[in-house]
């Protein structure tokens, strides 16, 4: 299966569905605007994932999942930096620090989290490299794709809805009169507070997204929640030129204008 193209034509969910149906083994390489992800499959099952330069070593994954402490992670990084994940995993199991289930569950959660992040990528290029597998020292998992495909389909519908509600990121935001001085008392998520701090009629939504390092889906999701809460409204950014036409009719020809007016009058009279 020669699989390569643009994310504008194929969503991550559609790619997962193709890989699942074809029971492919290999690596899907996705190049987004800011970073690259590599997702490996074995016979249509999710096996491994890496995104950008993020540390996906076993020690880091276990620490993120609270299976080892920050201090233990620091010691492992300094003393076992040359040790592969498989070797380190056996060492930790034999020493009684973690169980085999701890390792597998942590790796599965981390791998799925990368797929969920890829759902938000709407721009970029992809290609599928047959039979390319993870590095030998890495621990592979085995995750069915069906539930991830269903989840991705739901997120795709959300994306389409958000595009309808917020069609342009070139518009700006302003606070409504409702929040007033009570804004600090309103419960907002960390992401919403980050966006709120940049709200200004001079800043477009796209500029806010860049400042907060959010992609198109993430910024639309936050803006939509603020709109639904009645905290902000969408306006034209200060300084944006307004498109104005000097023609009162679709045509500049006076005879055509007269004919158009007469047809409109006749149509109105016939109603």
Backbone torsions as a table, in degrees:
resi	resn	phi	psi	omega
1	UNK	NA	108.6	175.8
2	UNK	-79.5	110.0	-173.5
3	UNK	-125.9	107.1	175.6
4	UNK	-158.3	154.0	-179.2
5	UNK	164.1	-155.6	-174.1
6	UNK	-112.5	140.8	179.4
7	UNK	-66.5	-15.2	175.3
8	UNK	-71.6	-22.7	-178.7
9	UNK	-99.4	-32.4	179.0
10	UNK	-130.5	125.4	176.3
11	UNK	-81.1	164.2	176.7
12	UNK	-58.1	-39.7	179.4
13	UNK	-61.4	-43.5	178.3
14	UNK	-63.8	-38.0	178.2
15	UNK	-65.2	-42.9	177.8
16	UNK	-60.7	-39.8	-179.7
17	UNK	-64.9	-41.7	178.1
18	UNK	-63.2	-44.6	-179.4
19	UNK	-65.0	-39.2	179.9
20	UNK	-65.7	-46.4	-177.9
21	UNK	-66.6	-37.2	-178.4
22	UNK	-86.1	-5.5	-179.6
23	UNK	50.7	51.3	-174.4
24	UNK	-80.1	149.8	171.7
25	UNK	-117.7	126.4	-178.6
26	UNK	155.0	-167.5	-174.8
27	UNK	-123.5	128.2	173.6
28	UNK	-90.2	119.4	179.4
29	UNK	-105.9	121.8	-177.5
30	UNK	-118.5	121.2	179.7
31	UNK	-105.4	105.0	178.4
32	UNK	-88.7	-177.4	-179.0
33	UNK	-61.8	-31.8	-172.9
34	UNK	-118.6	-20.3	-178.0
35	UNK	-156.7	173.3	-177.0
36	UNK	-121.6	143.5	177.7
37	UNK	-121.1	147.2	176.4
38	UNK	-126.3	121.4	-178.4
39	UNK	-124.3	122.8	-175.2
40	UNK	-106.0	143.1	-179.4
41	UNK	-127.9	147.8	172.1
42	UNK	-124.2	114.9	-180.0
43	UNK	50.1	44.3	176.9
44	UNK	81.0	4.0	177.7
45	UNK	-105.0	141.0	177.5
46	UNK	-68.9	128.4	-173.6
47	UNK	-120.9	-32.1	-171.1
48	UNK	-164.4	150.2	177.3
49	UNK	-152.2	144.8	176.3
50	UNK	-143.8	139.5	-178.8
51	UNK	-129.7	126.8	179.3
52	UNK	54.1	-140.9	178.0
53	UNK	-99.4	16.6	-177.9
54	UNK	-61.8	138.3	179.8
55	UNK	-72.0	108.9	179.3
56	UNK	-111.4	24.8	177.3
57	UNK	-65.2	156.8	-178.2
58	UNK	-58.3	-42.3	-179.1
59	UNK	-59.9	-43.8	-179.4
60	UNK	-67.6	-40.4	179.4
61	UNK	-64.0	-43.3	179.0
62	UNK	-64.5	-38.6	179.5
63	UNK	-67.7	-40.2	177.9
64	UNK	-62.8	-30.3	-178.8
65	UNK	-94.3	11.4	176.4
66	UNK	60.8	31.1	176.2
67	UNK	-90.7	-22.6	171.1
68	UNK	-133.7	157.7	-177.2
69	UNK	-81.5	168.7	176.9
70	UNK	-61.4	-39.9	179.9
71	UNK	-65.5	-42.9	178.1
72	UNK	-63.4	-40.1	178.0
73	UNK	-61.7	-41.1	-180.0
74	UNK	-63.7	-41.3	179.5
75	UNK	-66.0	-43.5	-179.8
76	UNK	-63.8	-39.1	-179.1
77	UNK	-66.2	-32.6	-177.9
78	UNK	-86.5	-35.5	-173.9
79	UNK	-99.4	-19.8	-177.8
80	UNK	-124.9	31.1	-176.0
81	UNK	-66.5	-25.9	-179.6
82	UNK	-92.6	2.8	-176.3
83	UNK	-93.4	134.8	177.2
84	UNK	-71.7	163.4	-176.8
85	UNK	-62.4	-38.3	-179.7
86	UNK	-64.0	-44.9	179.5
87	UNK	-65.7	-42.9	179.5
88	UNK	-64.8	-40.3	179.6
89	UNK	-59.8	-44.8	178.3
90	UNK	-63.1	-40.0	179.2
91	UNK	-62.0	-44.9	-178.1
92	UNK	-68.1	-37.2	178.6
93	UNK	-67.4	-45.6	-179.3
94	UNK	-65.5	-30.5	179.6
95	UNK	-83.2	-6.3	177.1
96	UNK	81.8	12.9	-179.9
97	UNK	-75.4	-40.4	179.8
98	UNK	-141.3	166.1	175.6
99	UNK	-102.7	169.1	176.6
100	UNK	-62.0	-38.5	177.8
101	UNK	-63.3	-38.2	177.4
102	UNK	-57.8	-43.7	-177.9
103	UNK	-67.4	-49.9	-177.6
104	UNK	-63.2	-46.1	-178.8
105	UNK	-63.6	-40.0	179.8
106	UNK	-65.5	-42.6	179.2
107	UNK	-67.2	-37.5	177.9
108	UNK	-64.2	-45.3	179.2
109	UNK	-61.3	-41.8	-179.3
110	UNK	-66.8	-43.3	-178.8
111	UNK	-63.5	-44.0	178.2
112	UNK	-64.1	-36.3	-179.7
113	UNK	-62.6	-32.9	177.9
114	UNK	-68.4	-41.9	177.2
115	UNK	-59.6	-42.3	179.4
116	UNK	-63.9	-34.1	175.7
117	UNK	-69.2	-34.8	179.1
118	UNK	-67.5	-25.4	177.4
119	UNK	-57.0	-28.7	-176.9
120	UNK	-83.8	-5.0	179.3
121	UNK	-83.5	115.5	-179.7
122	UNK	-113.6	-4.3	177.2
123	UNK	-131.5	143.4	178.5
124	UNK	139.7	-175.6	-177.5
125	UNK	-126.7	154.5	-179.3
126	UNK	-138.9	158.0	171.4
127	UNK	-154.5	148.7	179.1
128	UNK	-110.1	122.4	-179.9
129	UNK	-101.8	111.9	-177.4
130	UNK	-63.6	138.3	170.2
131	UNK	65.4	9.3	173.3
132	UNK	-84.0	122.8	-175.6
133	UNK	-113.6	168.9	179.4
134	UNK	-64.6	164.1	174.2
135	UNK	-55.3	146.8	-173.7
136	UNK	-57.9	-32.8	-175.8
137	UNK	-79.1	-8.8	-178.9
138	UNK	-83.9	152.0	178.6
139	UNK	-95.6	122.1	178.8
140	UNK	-90.2	153.9	175.1
141	UNK	-114.9	-178.0	178.8
142	UNK	-142.3	104.0	-173.4
143	UNK	-124.6	126.4	175.2
144	UNK	-65.1	146.7	-175.8
145	UNK	-93.4	-12.9	-171.8
146	UNK	-56.4	-49.2	-178.2
147	UNK	-67.0	-34.9	177.8
148	UNK	-67.5	-35.4	178.2
149	UNK	-66.6	-42.1	177.4
150	UNK	-62.1	-45.0	179.1
151	UNK	-62.2	-41.9	179.2
152	UNK	-64.8	-36.0	178.0
153	UNK	-64.6	-39.7	177.3
154	UNK	-64.1	-40.3	179.9
155	UNK	-68.8	-32.5	177.1
156	UNK	-64.0	-41.2	177.2
157	UNK	-64.2	-36.8	176.9
158	UNK	-63.1	-43.0	179.9
159	UNK	-60.3	-44.2	-179.9
160	UNK	-64.0	-38.7	177.8
161	UNK	-65.4	-43.4	-179.3
162	UNK	-65.7	-34.5	176.8
163	UNK	-64.7	-35.9	177.4
164	UNK	-69.1	-40.7	-178.0
165	UNK	-74.2	-36.3	-178.5
166	UNK	-129.1	77.7	-173.3
167	UNK	-70.1	-26.0	-176.6
168	UNK	-128.1	131.8	175.5
169	UNK	-90.2	2.7	179.1
170	UNK	-85.6	-7.7	176.8
171	UNK	-80.2	167.0	-178.6
172	UNK	-113.5	176.7	179.1
173	UNK	-124.8	147.6	170.9
174	UNK	-139.2	152.7	178.1
175	UNK	-72.5	142.0	172.4
176	UNK	-76.9	172.3	179.9
177	UNK	-74.2	-17.3	-174.2
178	UNK	-62.8	-47.9	-174.3
179	UNK	-63.7	-43.9	-178.7
180	UNK	53.5	-136.7	-178.8
181	UNK	-83.6	0.1	-178.3
182	UNK	-89.2	1.9	-177.2
183	UNK	-54.9	-42.7	179.2
184	UNK	-60.6	-20.3	-178.7
185	UNK	-90.4	-3.7	179.6
186	UNK	-87.8	135.3	-179.1
187	UNK	-77.7	121.6	176.5
188	UNK	-130.2	151.8	175.7
189	UNK	-73.8	169.6	179.0
190	UNK	-60.1	-42.6	-180.0
191	UNK	-64.0	-40.0	179.8
192	UNK	-65.9	-39.5	177.7
193	UNK	-64.6	-37.2	178.2
194	UNK	-61.9	-42.4	178.6
195	UNK	-68.5	-43.1	-179.0
196	UNK	-56.3	-36.9	-177.1
197	UNK	-66.3	-16.6	-178.9
198	UNK	-107.4	2.1	-177.2
199	UNK	-68.1	122.4	-178.3
200	UNK	-163.4	138.4	-179.9
201	UNK	-56.7	-16.4	179.9
202	UNK	-87.9	-16.9	-176.9
203	UNK	-98.2	123.2	174.6
204	UNK	-74.7	162.0	178.1
205	UNK	-61.5	-36.4	178.8
206	UNK	-64.3	-40.2	177.9
207	UNK	-64.5	-39.1	177.2
208	UNK	-63.8	-40.9	178.9
209	UNK	-60.2	-43.5	179.3
210	UNK	-65.6	-40.7	-178.7
211	UNK	-66.9	-33.3	-178.9
212	UNK	-97.3	3.5	178.8
213	UNK	57.4	44.6	176.5
214	UNK	-107.7	147.2	174.4
215	UNK	-84.9	-179.1	-174.5
216	UNK	-60.1	-42.2	-179.5
217	UNK	-66.1	-45.7	-177.0
218	UNK	-62.9	-43.5	-178.4
219	UNK	-69.3	-39.0	177.6
220	UNK	-63.1	-39.2	-179.3
221	UNK	-62.6	-43.7	-179.5
222	UNK	-68.8	-45.9	-179.4
223	UNK	-61.2	-40.9	179.9
224	UNK	-62.2	-41.4	179.6
225	UNK	-65.0	-37.0	177.7
226	UNK	-69.1	-37.1	176.9
227	UNK	-65.4	-44.2	-179.5
228	UNK	-63.6	-31.9	179.1
229	UNK	-79.1	-7.2	180.0
230	UNK	74.4	21.3	-177.5
231	UNK	-88.6	-28.3	-176.3
232	UNK	-135.2	167.4	171.4
233	UNK	-139.4	154.5	-178.3
234	UNK	-89.4	132.4	-179.7
235	UNK	-135.2	168.6	173.9
236	UNK	-77.1	131.8	-179.1
237	UNK	-59.8	145.5	176.6
238	UNK	-60.4	132.4	178.8
239	UNK	91.6	-9.4	178.3
240	UNK	-73.3	126.4	179.8
241	UNK	-66.7	140.2	178.0
242	UNK	-91.2	127.5	180.0
243	UNK	-73.2	118.3	-177.3
244	UNK	-126.0	135.2	175.1
245	UNK	-106.9	139.7	-178.6
246	UNK	-89.4	-3.9	-176.9
247	UNK	-96.3	131.8	-179.9
248	UNK	-81.0	-19.5	-178.1
249	UNK	-126.7	160.9	179.6
250	UNK	-64.6	-11.9	-179.1
251	UNK	-132.4	148.8	179.5
252	UNK	-90.0	-11.2	-178.7
253	UNK	-75.7	123.7	-173.6
254	UNK	-65.1	-38.1	179.1
255	UNK	-65.8	-39.5	177.7
256	UNK	-66.8	-37.8	177.3
257	UNK	-60.8	-45.2	-179.6
258	UNK	-62.4	-42.9	179.5
259	UNK	-63.7	-40.6	179.4
260	UNK	-63.3	-43.8	-179.8
261	UNK	-63.0	-43.8	-180.0
262	UNK	-62.1	-40.1	178.7
263	UNK	-65.1	-38.5	179.0
264	UNK	-65.0	-42.7	179.6
265	UNK	-62.1	-45.5	179.6
266	UNK	-61.7	-39.3	-179.9
267	UNK	-64.9	-42.8	-179.9
268	UNK	-63.1	-42.8	-179.5
269	UNK	-63.5	-29.4	-177.9
270	UNK	-79.8	-11.7	-178.8
271	UNK	-75.0	NA	NA
